[in-house]
Amino acid sequence: MDLIGPPNQEDCCNSGCNPCIFDVYEEKLRKIKLGQHNLKMLKNCISDTSYSTFRVITKLKHTENSFLIIFEYSGQSQSDDLNLYFEPGQHFLMKSSLKSTSESFTRAYTPLLSDNLGRLQFRILVKLYEGGMMSKIINKLNIGSETLWRGPYGDFKISYDFRDVLMIAQGTGIAPIYSVIIKMVNDENFEGFIKLFYCCNEIFLHDEIYELKKYWNFDYEVFLGGSKKGFCKYNEIVHENRLGETQIGEFLKNKSENVQVLICGGENFSGCIKNYLKSVQDKNIFVF
Ligand SMILES: Cc1cc2nc3c(=O)[nH]c(=O)nc-3n(C[C@H](O)[C@H](O)[C@H](O)COP(=O)(O)OP(=O)(O)OC[C@H]3O[C@@H](n4cnc5c(N)ncnc54)[C@H](O)[C@@H]3O)c2cc1C
């Protein structure tokens, strides 16, 4: 597999993917010329400029409308030094079809940082939407089904410079946030405190988030926004109402300027939350 060769013409589906495979290639060439390209990426079994084949290894029902799916690389190059590399918070793009058709399209999914996976495997949480084009395809995937992926994409970089990190996630927006939390609480360089406000109708990754409570520097509250689909575990704070300016203000009160806020949710949600963050400097806010 040539990971730095130009993309195949037929890999561009002309459906306005973000990012476009050709733009990524141009940027990569520019970085290689400037000596800025991360060499680890060259041994990655997933590439941002060509599609790699991954087979479904497990597909578990997670909630009523969501699955946890593990994919494993099944491409041609199987050398020992190949790995699967992504930064917490980055996402991959899945292509709708194995064939190059003009109707193909891509959708973004966020690999979850998981320590019990094989070297060339990744796991995603997928919520299925009624009438959703990729949802229909994912719904039909079986063990052994082959799929095409490219990535990783996304330029979020973890910073350990903040005393407090407030993370605000909506729905499946918990996926990148969860990976970032795992990475941070396990890093001895991090001496700050993480607070998660999780806004959802159903609590995705409920057991996993609850498990994180064992870390001294992580705490969370869930906001169900009127829905009663969640149930409370021992010592867990679950609000039935929506997250509002008051709760965010309460959290930020008496905090120094040394606070970072990470937001991941739909466009409206993120815009609305940003409006509640007047006291936080723009450079300390990251929207996934
Ligand atoms: C960077 C990034 C990372 C993502 N990571 C994940 C992930 O880890 N897991 C995951 O499940 N999804 C993730 N998504 C969303 C995913 O890419 C798709 O948008 C989603 O799976 C729906 O695709 P679809 O083709 O089934 O629906 P579409 O055909 O695109 O949409 C059909 C209809 O479904 C409904 N719909 C679609 N998306 C949403 C939404 N987000 N909220 C509410 N209604 C919606 C709308 O009614 C829409 O009209 C991510 C998106 C981005 C941009």
Ligand as a Chemical Component Dictionary entry (heavy atoms), coordinates in Angstrom:
data_LIG
# 
_chem_comp.id                   LIG 
_chem_comp.type                 NON-POLYMER 
_chem_comp.pdbx_formal_charge   0 
_chem_comp.three_letter_code    LIG 
# 
loop_
_chem_comp_atom.comp_id 
_chem_comp_atom.atom_id 
_chem_comp_atom.alt_atom_id 
_chem_comp_atom.type_symbol 
_chem_comp_atom.charge 
_chem_comp_atom.model_Cartn_x 
_chem_comp_atom.model_Cartn_y 
_chem_comp_atom.model_Cartn_z 
_chem_comp_atom.pdbx_ordinal 
LIG C1  C1  C 0 -16.549 14.969 12.852 1  
LIG C2  C2  C 0 -17.779 14.094 13.014 2  
LIG C3  C3  C 0 -17.705 12.942 13.780 3  
LIG C4  C4  C 0 -18.823 12.116 13.939 4  
LIG N1  N1  N 0 -18.738 11.001 14.728 5  
LIG C5  C5  C 0 -19.832 10.211 14.888 6  
LIG C6  C6  C 0 -19.779 9.032  15.713 7  
LIG O1  O1  O 0 -18.751 8.693  16.310 8  
LIG N2  N2  N 0 -20.920 8.304  15.846 9  
LIG C7  C7  C 0 -22.093 8.643  15.195 10 
LIG O2  O2  O 0 -23.095 7.943  15.349 11 
LIG N3  N3  N 0 -22.153 9.740  14.402 12 
LIG C8  C8  C 0 -21.062 10.503 14.207 13 
LIG N4  N4  N 0 -21.142 11.599 13.388 14 
LIG C9  C9  C 0 -22.380 11.807 12.580 15 
LIG C10 C10 C 0 -22.299 10.944 11.295 16 
LIG O3  O3  O 0 -21.236 11.409 10.479 17 
LIG C11 C11 C 0 -23.576 11.027 10.433 18 
LIG O4  O4  O 0 -23.937 12.360 10.263 19 
LIG C12 C12 C 0 -24.738 10.250 11.024 20 
LIG O5  O5  O 0 -24.365 8.882  11.173 21 
LIG C13 C13 C 0 -25.970 10.323 10.114 22 
LIG O6  O6  O 0 -25.643 9.910  8.840  23 
LIG P1  P1  P 0 -26.756 9.298  7.865  24 
LIG O7  O7  O 0 -26.145 9.187  6.497  25 
LIG O8  O8  O 0 -27.316 8.044  8.449  26 
LIG O9  O9  O 0 -27.896 10.385 7.886  27 
LIG P2  P2  P 0 -28.207 11.467 6.725  28 
LIG O10 O10 O 0 -28.701 10.766 5.502  29 
LIG O11 O11 O 0 -27.016 12.338 6.574  30 
LIG O12 O12 O 0 -29.356 12.306 7.386  31 
LIG C14 C14 C 0 -30.711 11.858 7.344  32 
LIG C15 C15 C 0 -31.510 12.456 8.480  33 
LIG O13 O13 O 0 -31.058 11.880 9.712  34 
LIG C16 C16 C 0 -31.158 12.838 10.743 35 
LIG N5  N5  N 0 -29.811 13.130 11.275 36 
LIG C17 C17 C 0 -28.616 12.859 10.695 37 
LIG N6  N6  N 0 -27.597 13.230 11.486 38 
LIG C18 C18 C 0 -28.156 13.759 12.605 39 
LIG C19 C19 C 0 -27.632 14.290 13.814 40 
LIG N7  N7  N 0 -26.300 14.355 14.039 41 
LIG N8  N8  N 0 -28.505 14.718 14.747 42 
LIG C20 C20 C 0 -29.826 14.627 14.550 43 
LIG N9  N9  N 0 -30.400 14.134 13.438 44 
LIG C21 C21 C 0 -29.577 13.696 12.471 45 
LIG C22 C22 C 0 -31.738 14.070 10.156 46 
LIG O14 O14 O 0 -33.113 14.027 10.308 47 
LIG C23 C23 C 0 -31.380 13.955 8.699  48 
LIG O15 O15 O 0 -32.214 14.716 7.919  49 
LIG C24 C24 C 0 -20.033 12.436 13.260 50 
LIG C25 C25 C 0 -20.105 13.595 12.474 51 
LIG C26 C26 C 0 -19.003 14.411 12.355 52 
LIG C27 C27 C 0 -19.106 15.658 11.501 53 
# 
loop_
_chem_comp_bond.comp_id 
_chem_comp_bond.atom_id_1 
_chem_comp_bond.atom_id_2 
_chem_comp_bond.value_order 
_chem_comp_bond.pdbx_ordinal 
LIG C1  C2  SING 1  
LIG C2  C3  SING 2  
LIG C2  C26 DOUB 3  
LIG C3  C4  DOUB 4  
LIG C4  N1  SING 5  
LIG C4  C24 SING 6  
LIG N1  C5  DOUB 7  
LIG C5  C6  SING 8  
LIG C5  C8  SING 9  
LIG C6  O1  DOUB 10 
LIG C6  N2  SING 11 
LIG N2  C7  SING 12 
LIG C7  O2  DOUB 13 
LIG C7  N3  SING 14 
LIG N3  C8  DOUB 15 
LIG C8  N4  SING 16 
LIG N4  C9  SING 17 
LIG N4  C24 SING 18 
LIG C9  C10 SING 19 
LIG C10 O3  SING 20 
LIG C10 C11 SING 21 
LIG C11 O4  SING 22 
LIG C11 C12 SING 23 
LIG C12 O5  SING 24 
LIG C12 C13 SING 25 
LIG C13 O6  SING 26 
LIG O6  P1  SING 27 
LIG P1  O7  DOUB 28 
LIG P1  O8  SING 29 
LIG P1  O9  SING 30 
LIG O9  P2  SING 31 
LIG P2  O10 DOUB 32 
LIG P2  O11 SING 33 
LIG P2  O12 SING 34 
LIG O12 C14 SING 35 
LIG C14 C15 SING 36 
LIG C15 O13 SING 37 
LIG C15 C23 SING 38 
LIG O13 C16 SING 39 
LIG C16 N5  SING 40 
LIG C16 C22 SING 41 
LIG N5  C17 SING 42 
LIG N5  C21 SING 43 
LIG C17 N6  DOUB 44 
LIG N6  C18 SING 45 
LIG C18 C19 SING 46 
LIG C18 C21 DOUB 47 
LIG C19 N7  SING 48 
LIG C19 N8  DOUB 49 
LIG N8  C20 SING 50 
LIG C20 N9  DOUB 51 
LIG N9  C21 SING 52 
LIG C22 O14 SING 53 
LIG C22 C23 SING 54 
LIG C23 O15 SING 55 
LIG C24 C25 DOUB 56 
LIG C25 C26 SING 57 
LIG C26 C27 SING 58 
# 
